[in-house]
Amino acid sequence: MSATVAKNMRRQRRKRGIRKRVIGTPDRPRLSVTRSHKNISAQIIDDLKGVTLCQASSLNKDLTGQLKGGGNVEAAKAVGVALAERAKSAGVAAIVFDRNGYKYHGRIKALAEAMREAGLKF
């Protein structure tokens, strides 16, 4: 088993443990974060209805022009601010954070802190 496969298996195991406890409701939808080496994306989901309320990504056209690259901390902050603005316009004030098995460090932390500064409550 290669190191990359083992690392992904550990992340998937952490993800399952998190998803057992974190459920998005209409009052507090779930913020799900996905990251790759080149990009980061996040979406706010109401799990009871099975609906994505809003999303933002470093691949979005309005963010692509501002960003030097999509896989860095600055891109994560920009995605966090954009998603917080879209969430406010959708009527979301508080969310539950699903880090999707990723460690709360670096880009994941930058995205979460940018959303908190923009006014969303975790």
N, CA, C and O atoms as a DFTB+ gen file, in Angstrom:
488 C
 N C O
     1  1       0.856      -1.173       0.000
     2  2       0.000       0.000       0.000
     3  2       0.900       1.233       0.000
     4  3       1.812       1.346       0.819
     5  1       0.635       2.157      -0.927
     6  2       1.465       3.354      -1.015
     7  2       1.091       4.342       0.090
     8  3       0.043       4.222       0.726
     9  1       1.954       5.298       0.296
    10  2       1.731       6.289       1.348
    11  2       0.520       7.156       1.041
    12  3      -0.202       7.554       1.955
    13  1       0.288       7.456      -0.238
    14  2      -0.853       8.283      -0.621
    15  2      -2.169       7.569      -0.342
    16  3      -3.120       8.185       0.137
    17  1      -2.228       6.290      -0.635
    18  2      -3.439       5.516      -0.396
    19  2      -3.713       5.421       1.101
    20  3      -4.855       5.568       1.536
    21  1      -2.682       5.180       1.880
    22  2      -2.838       5.079       3.328
    23  2      -3.302       6.407       3.922
    24  3      -4.141       6.432       4.822
    25  1      -2.755       7.503       3.416
    26  2      -3.137       8.828       3.907
    27  2      -4.610       9.106       3.604
    28  3      -5.333       9.630       4.451
    29  1      -5.052       8.753       2.391
    30  2      -6.447       8.964       2.021
    31  2      -7.374       8.080       2.840
    32  3      -8.475       8.507       3.187
    33  1      -6.955       6.858       3.159
    34  2      -7.768       5.970       3.978
    35  2      -7.941       6.531       5.395
    36  3      -9.022       6.430       5.975
    37  1      -6.883       7.119       5.947
    38  2      -6.988       7.740       7.273
    39  2      -7.950       8.921       7.246
    40  3      -8.728       9.098       8.183
    41  1      -7.911       9.742       6.177
    42  2      -8.813      10.876       6.047
    43  2     -10.260      10.392       5.925
    44  3     -11.159      10.977       6.529
    45  1     -10.488       9.334       5.153
    46  2     -11.836       8.797       5.004
    47  2     -12.381       8.281       6.339
    48  3     -13.572       8.411       6.621
    49  1     -11.501       7.695       7.154
    50  2     -11.924       7.214       8.466
    51  2     -12.307       8.383       9.377
    52  3     -13.318       8.323      10.076
    53  1     -11.492       9.449       9.366
    54  2     -11.835      10.635      10.147
    55  2     -13.145      11.236       9.655
    56  3     -13.962      11.688      10.458
    57  1     -13.347      11.243       8.343
    58  2     -14.564      11.790       7.742
    59  2     -15.797      11.050       8.241
    60  3     -16.791      11.679       8.601
    61  1     -15.745       9.728       8.268
    62  2     -16.891       8.946       8.752
    63  2     -17.216       9.276      10.204
    64  3     -18.388       9.371      10.568
    65  1     -16.198       9.451      11.034
    66  2     -16.433       9.788      12.429
    67  2     -17.072      11.153      12.599
    68  3     -17.927      11.347      13.463
    69  1     -16.655      12.090      11.778
    70  2     -17.219      13.438      11.852
    71  2     -18.669      13.434      11.387
    72  3     -19.526      14.050      12.021
    73  1     -18.951      12.742      10.283
    74  2     -20.288      12.770       9.696
    75  2     -21.318      12.043      10.561
    76  3     -22.519      12.259      10.394
    77  1     -20.871      11.187      11.480
    78  2     -21.804      10.563      12.414
    79  2     -22.409      11.603      13.345
    80  3     -23.562      11.484      13.758
    81  1     -21.623      12.620      13.670
    82  2     -22.047      13.620      14.646
    83  2     -22.578      14.900      14.024
    84  3     -23.393      15.579      14.650
    85  1     -22.154      15.256      12.825
    86  2     -22.492      16.541      12.221
    87  2     -23.618      16.362      11.205
    88  3     -23.466      15.653      10.210
    89  1     -24.752      17.018      11.472
    90  2     -25.909      16.963      10.577
    91  2     -26.394      18.387      10.350
    92  3     -26.566      19.154      11.297
    93  1     -26.611      18.733       9.090
    94  2     -27.114      20.057       8.753
    95  2     -28.628      20.096       8.832
    96  3     -29.302      19.256       8.235
    97  1     -29.170      21.058       9.560
    98  2     -30.608      21.250       9.699
    99  2     -30.987      22.577       9.048
   100  3     -30.102      23.355       8.691
   101  1     -32.275      22.854       8.886
   102  2     -32.655      24.159       8.326
   103  2     -32.183      25.330       9.187
   104  3     -31.870      26.395       8.654
   105  1     -32.128      25.150      10.513
   106  2     -31.654      26.225      11.394
   107  2     -30.144      26.407      11.309
   108  3     -29.648      27.533      11.290
   109  1     -29.412      25.284      11.257
   110  2     -27.944      25.314      11.172
   111  2     -27.489      24.340      10.091
   112  3     -27.203      23.179      10.383
   113  1     -27.420      24.804       8.850
   114  2     -26.955      23.910       7.790
   115  2     -25.477      23.575       7.932
   116  3     -24.751      24.218       8.690
   117  1     -25.046      22.570       7.198
   118  2     -23.678      22.064       7.292
   119  2     -22.793      22.722       6.237
   120  3     -23.165      22.814       5.067
   121  1     -21.621      23.177       6.665
   122  2     -20.610      23.698       5.751
   123  2     -19.627      22.574       5.461
   124  3     -18.903      22.136       6.356
   125  1     -19.595      22.105       4.221
   126  2     -18.702      21.027       3.819
   127  2     -17.579      21.608       2.975
   128  3     -17.832      22.333       2.012
   129  1     -16.335      21.290       3.335
   130  2     -15.155      21.821       2.656
   131  2     -14.454      20.691       1.914
   132  3     -14.300      19.590       2.443
   133  1     -14.030      20.971       0.685
   134  2     -13.256      20.029      -0.109
   135  2     -12.031      20.749      -0.619
   136  3     -12.123      21.872      -1.115
   137  1     -10.888      20.111      -0.501
   138  2      -9.678      20.744      -0.999
   139  2      -8.865      19.757      -1.816
   140  3      -8.896      18.549      -1.581
   141  1      -8.141      20.298      -2.776
   142  2      -7.188      19.524      -3.547
   143  2      -5.890      20.318      -3.540
   144  3      -5.794      21.353      -2.879
   145  1      -4.910      19.843      -4.261
   146  2      -3.651      20.575      -4.300
   147  2      -3.794      21.915      -5.005
   148  3      -3.104      22.876      -4.665
   149  1      -4.687      21.981      -5.984
   150  2      -4.798      23.187      -6.807
   151  2      -5.984      24.071      -6.469
   152  3      -5.974      25.248      -6.827
   153  1      -7.008      23.557      -5.793
   154  2      -8.230      24.318      -5.561
   155  2      -8.836      23.996      -4.208
   156  3      -8.468      23.023      -3.550
   157  1      -9.788      24.853      -3.809
   158  2     -10.568      24.628      -2.593
   159  2     -12.003      25.041      -2.888
   160  3     -12.240      26.029      -3.583
   161  1     -12.954      24.286      -2.362
   162  2     -14.357      24.628      -2.549
   163  2     -15.108      24.312      -1.262
   164  3     -14.671      23.496      -0.451
   165  1     -16.247      24.978      -1.096
   166  2     -17.074      24.774       0.084
   167  2     -18.529      24.965      -0.305
   168  3     -18.849      25.748      -1.199
   169  1     -19.396      24.249       0.370
   170  2     -20.820      24.405       0.121
   171  2     -21.588      24.286       1.425
   172  3     -21.158      23.610       2.358
   173  1     -22.725      24.951       1.473
   174  2     -23.588      24.912       2.647
   175  2     -24.798      24.062       2.288
   176  3     -25.500      24.335       1.314
   177  1     -25.034      23.012       3.102
   178  2     -25.998      21.969       2.765
   179  2     -27.029      21.813       3.884
   180  3     -26.685      21.807       5.066
   181  1     -28.281      21.688       3.494
   182  2     -29.354      21.296       4.405
   183  2     -29.557      19.797       4.214
   184  3     -30.143      19.373       3.218
   185  1     -29.080      18.995       5.158
   186  2     -29.119      17.543       5.020
   187  2     -30.527      16.960       5.111
   188  3     -30.801      15.923       4.507
   189  1     -31.418      17.604       5.849
   190  2     -32.767      17.065       5.991
   191  2     -33.540      17.157       4.680
   192  3     -34.315      16.257       4.356
   193  1     -33.340      18.230       3.925
   194  2     -33.986      18.382       2.624
   195  2     -33.131      17.823       1.492
   196  3     -33.641      17.547       0.406
   197  1     -31.828      17.655       1.742
   198  2     -30.927      17.182       0.706
   199  2     -30.648      18.238      -0.346
   200  3     -30.563      17.931      -1.535
   201  1     -30.505      19.504       0.097
   202  2     -30.368      20.626      -0.819
   203  2     -29.099      21.413      -0.492
   204  3     -28.791      21.656       0.674
   205  1     -28.374      21.804      -1.531
   206  2     -27.249      22.717      -1.365
   207  2     -27.788      24.138      -1.434
   208  3     -28.387      24.530      -2.435
   209  1     -27.575      24.910      -0.370
   210  2     -28.108      26.264      -0.305
   211  2     -27.242      27.259      -1.070
   212  3     -27.763      28.134      -1.760
   213  1     -25.919      27.127      -0.951
   214  2     -24.998      27.990      -1.695
   215  2     -23.627      27.333      -1.700
   216  3     -23.343      26.443      -0.898
   217  1     -22.777      27.791      -2.626
   218  2     -21.438      27.220      -2.738
   219  2     -20.481      28.282      -3.243
   220  3     -20.895      29.275      -3.841
   221  1     -19.202      28.065      -2.997
   222  2     -18.143      28.922      -3.529
   223  2     -16.909      28.058      -3.749
   224  3     -16.674      27.093      -3.022
   225  1     -16.136      28.414      -4.750
   226  2     -14.956      27.643      -5.100
   227  2     -13.901      28.572      -5.660
   228  3     -14.212      29.657      -6.151
   229  1     -12.651      28.141      -5.586
   230  2     -11.582      28.917      -6.192
   231  2     -11.649      28.830      -7.712
   232  3     -10.906      29.534      -8.397
   233  1     -12.516      27.988      -8.252
   234  2     -12.724      27.872      -9.691
   235  2     -13.835      28.786     -10.203
   236  3     -14.017      28.897     -11.415
   237  1     -14.586      29.447      -9.309
   238  2     -15.651      30.347      -9.737
   239  2     -15.073      31.504     -10.535
   240  3     -13.979      31.986     -10.239
   241  1     -15.804      31.945     -11.540
   242  2     -15.310      32.983     -12.438
   243  2     -15.038      34.301     -11.719
   244  3     -14.073      34.995     -12.041
   245  1     -15.883      34.654     -10.745
   246  2     -15.679      35.916     -10.044
   247  2     -14.451      35.886      -9.135
   248  3     -13.895      36.942      -8.833
   249  1     -14.018      34.715      -8.695
   250  2     -12.843      34.608      -7.837
   251  2     -11.564      34.316      -8.608
   252  3     -10.475      34.675      -8.161
   253  1     -11.685      33.675      -9.752
   254  2     -10.496      33.254     -10.502
   255  2      -9.623      34.443     -10.885
   256  3      -8.397      34.348     -10.834
   257  1     -10.238      35.566     -11.270
   258  2      -9.471      36.744     -11.671
   259  2      -8.711      37.381     -10.518
   260  3      -7.659      37.984     -10.732
   261  1      -9.224      37.258      -9.305
   262  2      -8.589      37.873      -8.138
   263  2      -7.431      37.049      -7.594
   264  3      -6.515      37.602      -6.985
   265  1      -7.458      35.741      -7.801
   266  2      -6.533      34.838      -7.138
   267  2      -5.302      34.565      -7.987
   268  3      -5.389      34.428      -9.207
   269  1      -4.164      34.489      -7.326
   270  2      -2.937      34.103      -8.017
   271  2      -2.927      32.600      -8.280
   272  3      -2.475      32.144      -9.330
   273  1      -3.423      31.850      -7.324
   274  2      -3.542      30.400      -7.445
   275  2      -4.707      29.944      -6.589
   276  3      -5.135      30.670      -5.692
   277  1      -5.221      28.765      -6.849
   278  2      -6.388      28.298      -6.114
   279  2      -6.076      27.427      -4.923
   280  3      -6.973      27.121      -4.137
   281  1      -4.815      27.011      -4.763
   282  2      -4.483      26.071      -3.711
   283  2      -3.655      26.667      -2.599
   284  3      -2.778      25.994      -2.058
   285  1      -3.912      27.928      -2.239
   286  2      -3.139      28.544      -1.169
   287  2      -4.066      29.173      -0.130
   288  3      -5.286      29.165      -0.292
   289  1      -3.483      29.716       0.930
   290  2      -4.255      30.261       2.040
   291  2      -5.052      31.488       1.596
   292  3      -6.180      31.684       2.046
   293  1      -4.482      32.309       0.725
   294  2      -5.189      33.504       0.258
   295  2      -6.457      33.112      -0.507
   296  3      -7.497      33.755      -0.359
   297  1      -6.370      32.069      -1.315
   298  2      -7.543      31.585      -2.046
   299  2      -8.601      31.070      -1.072
   300  3      -9.793      31.301      -1.273
   301  1      -8.178      30.383      -0.032
   302  2      -9.119      29.865       0.962
   303  2      -9.837      31.013       1.668
   304  3     -11.038      30.928       1.922
   305  1      -9.113      32.079       1.984
   306  2      -9.748      33.240       2.616
   307  2     -10.757      33.882       1.680
   308  3     -11.849      34.252       2.112
   309  1     -10.411      34.021       0.400
   310  2     -11.324      34.622      -0.573
   311  2     -12.573      33.774      -0.753
   312  3     -13.674      34.313      -0.863
   313  1     -12.421      32.463      -0.784
   314  2     -13.573      31.565      -0.905
   315  2     -14.439      31.679       0.341
   316  3     -15.665      31.672       0.234
   317  1     -13.835      31.782       1.511
   318  2     -14.589      31.919       2.748
   319  2     -15.415      33.188       2.788
   320  3     -16.576      33.159       3.198
   321  1     -14.834      34.300       2.367
   322  2     -15.565      35.570       2.357
   323  2     -16.705      35.518       1.344
   324  3     -17.818      35.951       1.640
   325  1     -16.432      34.989       0.147
   326  2     -17.470      34.892      -0.881
   327  2     -18.623      34.004      -0.429
   328  3     -19.788      34.336      -0.646
   329  1     -18.300      32.877       0.200
   330  2     -19.351      31.971       0.657
   331  2     -20.156      32.580       1.796
   332  3     -21.367      32.374       1.872
   333  1     -19.507      33.324       2.680
   334  2     -20.226      33.972       3.779
   335  2     -21.222      35.000       3.232
   336  3     -22.340      35.106       3.735
   337  1     -20.825      35.748       2.214
   338  2     -21.741      36.719       1.613
   339  2     -22.932      36.014       0.959
   340  3     -24.072      36.460       1.092
   341  1     -22.666      34.917       0.255
   342  2     -23.746      34.175      -0.380
   343  2     -24.659      33.539       0.653
   344  3     -25.870      33.462       0.443
   345  1     -24.099      33.082       1.766
   346  2     -24.912      32.477       2.823
   347  2     -25.826      33.514       3.462
   348  3     -26.991      33.233       3.744
   349  1     -25.294      34.715       3.691
   350  2     -26.125      35.768       4.274
   351  2     -27.281      36.120       3.350
   352  3     -28.400      36.340       3.812
   353  1     -27.018      36.177       2.044
   354  2     -28.099      36.493       1.102
   355  2     -29.116      35.354       1.015
   356  3     -30.271      35.582       0.657
   357  1     -28.691      34.129       1.340
   358  2     -29.611      32.987       1.363
   359  2     -30.340      32.869       2.703
   360  3     -31.188      31.991       2.866
   361  1     -30.022      33.738       3.658
   362  2     -30.709      33.731       4.946
   363  2     -30.090      32.823       5.986
   364  3     -30.760      32.450       6.949
   365  1     -28.827      32.456       5.820
   366  2     -28.144      31.576       6.770
   367  2     -27.303      32.431       7.706
   368  3     -26.489      33.232       7.248
   369  1     -27.494      32.267       9.027
   370  2     -26.729      33.035      10.001
   371  2     -25.781      32.149      10.805
   372  3     -24.729      32.614      11.242
   373  1     -26.137      30.879      11.007
   374  2     -25.317      29.962      11.794
   375  2     -25.177      28.648      11.036
   376  3     -26.110      28.196      10.372
   377  1     -23.992      28.041      11.145
   378  2     -23.718      26.800      10.428
   379  2     -23.017      25.807      11.338
   380  3     -22.549      26.155      12.422
   381  1     -22.953      24.562      10.877
   382  2     -22.179      23.505      11.518
   383  2     -21.019      23.199      10.576
   384  3     -21.231      23.023       9.376
   385  1     -19.806      23.132      11.098
   386  2     -18.617      23.001      10.268
   387  2     -18.254      21.538      10.081
   388  3     -18.007      20.825      11.053
   389  1     -18.222      21.090       8.829
   390  2     -17.794      19.739       8.469
   391  2     -16.490      19.877       7.694
   392  3     -16.489      20.257       6.523
   393  1     -15.383      19.565       8.357
   394  2     -14.083      19.728       7.709
   395  2     -13.742      18.571       6.790
   396  3     -12.675      18.548       6.176
   397  1     -14.657      17.602       6.696
   398  2     -14.570      16.517       5.714
   399  2     -13.348      15.629       5.917
   400  3     -12.823      15.069       4.954
   401  1     -12.894      15.495       7.149
   402  2     -11.752      14.631       7.437
   403  2     -10.414      15.316       7.349
   404  3      -9.399      14.740       7.741
   405  1     -10.386      16.553       6.834
   406  2      -9.128      17.293       6.764
   407  2      -8.798      17.859       8.130
   408  3      -9.696      18.177       8.909
   409  1      -7.519      17.985       8.421
   410  2      -7.104      18.553       9.692
   411  2      -7.398      20.045       9.712
   412  3      -7.286      20.720       8.688
   413  1      -7.778      20.561      10.884
   414  2      -8.094      21.984      11.025
   415  2      -6.778      22.750      11.092
   416  3      -6.279      23.075      12.169
   417  1      -6.232      23.029       9.912
   418  2      -4.912      23.631       9.815
   419  2      -4.772      24.214       8.424
   420  3      -5.356      23.691       7.475
   421  1      -4.022      25.269       8.288
   422  2      -3.715      25.811       6.968
   423  2      -4.919      26.364       6.248
   424  3      -5.582      27.273       6.748
   425  1      -5.214      25.822       5.067
   426  2      -6.291      26.351       4.231
   427  2      -7.665      26.142       4.848
   428  3      -8.536      27.000       4.704
   429  1      -7.880      25.034       5.525
   430  2      -9.173      24.772       6.154
   431  2      -9.414      25.794       7.266
   432  3     -10.511      26.338       7.393
   433  1      -8.394      26.044       8.056
   434  2      -8.487      27.021       9.138
   435  2      -8.687      28.427       8.591
   436  3      -9.479      29.193       9.140
   437  1      -7.981      28.782       7.515
   438  2      -8.110      30.111       6.916
   439  2      -9.515      30.337       6.383
   440  3     -10.066      31.425       6.545
   441  1     -10.102      29.330       5.752
   442  2     -11.464      29.445       5.237
   443  2     -12.451      29.648       6.382
   444  3     -13.324      30.512       6.303
   445  1     -12.318      28.861       7.438
   446  2     -13.238      28.962       8.576
   447  2     -13.123      30.318       9.261
   448  3     -14.140      30.924       9.600
   449  1     -11.907      30.803       9.470
   450  2     -11.731      32.090      10.136
   451  2     -12.237      33.242       9.280
   452  3     -12.775      34.213       9.812
   453  1     -12.074      33.153       7.962
   454  2     -12.598      34.189       7.074
   455  2     -14.120      34.232       7.132
   456  3     -14.712      35.310       7.083
   457  1     -14.750      33.082       7.236
   458  2     -16.208      33.050       7.335
   459  2     -16.681      33.602       8.675
   460  3     -17.705      34.282       8.741
   461  1     -15.942      33.315       9.738
   462  2     -16.298      33.884      11.046
   463  2     -16.171      35.399      11.044
   464  3     -17.033      36.103      11.570
   465  1     -15.089      35.900      10.450
   466  2     -14.888      37.352      10.379
   467  2     -15.961      38.023       9.530
   468  3     -16.317      39.176       9.773
   469  1     -16.479      37.302       8.531
   470  2     -17.519      37.855       7.671
   471  2     -18.894      37.814       8.336
   472  3     -19.856      38.356       7.792
   473  1     -18.998      37.178       9.509
   474  2     -20.229      37.260      10.282
   475  2     -21.015      35.982      10.479
   476  3     -22.072      36.020      11.108
   477  1     -20.548      34.849       9.969
   478  2     -21.265      33.595      10.221
   479  2     -20.875      33.014      11.565
   480  3     -19.727      33.147      11.990
   481  1     -21.810      32.376      12.233
   482  2     -21.528      31.759      13.534
   483  2     -21.395      30.258      13.361
   484  3     -22.186      29.628      12.659
   485  1     -20.377      29.687      14.011
   486  2     -20.130      28.241      13.976
   487  2     -20.570      27.651      15.291
   488  3     -20.458      26.442      15.494
